């Protein structure tokens, strides 16, 4: 168990409140993209291919906070682009923490040490640096298409931990990932002292340069089963244990595309973090006018067929925990025993 | 990975392709386009949204300076040219791997 109890309680009480109100579609994590600019150009990323004037633009803190208030999700993930390149990242995080939002600042950590030394952030139970780490040095540097990034990210993690910040890692897995190396990677991250790890198969963005190495569903199940079989007690995952079971093929979930809504300079992205099929001007418009029946595996939509990404399935896992005694029991058992 | 790109394409509406289809391609294109309006004026920029199902279908754009968004009704669009560089083309993973391999020192020489 690596998610702090206060965060678990905040999420649990939020979900129960939504269910008591009879709200059928509610967000769990707002994916807030203040900019698309990045200091890396990873082969698996389809988020940064834009003309120069778009890469130079960013949201204002006021626009970000208006989206946060409108959405109401208890957790805010700040991906991008590279959020540490956002000129107002310090003020944005301060405002989010003041609203008691649990913030995951998703970073490649190349600028982390510099920003920490500049005093941009204060340690808080609400703030976690979620550092992009796609494996050990060789695998990570290959995934991000630049040598030396793993070493710099490790330095950033060490510095953040030394200063008392919460640090997690987020790992995207592609075809060809070696389960044994990944188990070594889990050991290495725990040795570093991170609070927990997040893992997810990659999504085949149509605009990503690398289209050949995304995992298809059956291969993904095999990979995650090999990787997570007999998990070590010391491995901590900062995500729902039922989502991990889903990755291993032990749970059959459907996607919850509205669970992690995405807001950026274009508006509220339809239908999810991964697909860009249009934008709504308001969160309400997103929820009420998106044709949700066209998405998810059962819809037959080709783009959703092999997707197993956390932004669609982790909300399903969390909902499952609170929608039945069986779901609740499965979660408790997996959390307490550490068995997936 | 396909290296196909629409860069430089200037389709003639009505010749085997509808305005709606061209706008869909422009929406999917990761470069600037030039929207030619029915009054003869043009707007070059990034077309990031299109609402086909609205009562009056429209597109949304940021211009080349990043200003906007500007809404333009389908009814006011005469055509679209794909004038900007396709930022999603030509940066394949295979090319990166080749470059990486070429940097390694030759062995057994």
Interface residues (C-beta under 8 A of the other chain):
Chain A: X41 X43 X46 X49 X50 X51 X53 X54 X56 X57 X142 X145 X206 X207 X209 X210 X211 X212 X213 X266 X267 X278 X279
Chain B: X1 X27 X28 X30 X31 X32 X45 X46 X48 X49 X50 X51 X60 X62 X63 X64 X65 X66 X69 X84 X85 X87 X88 X91 X92 X93 X94 X96 X100
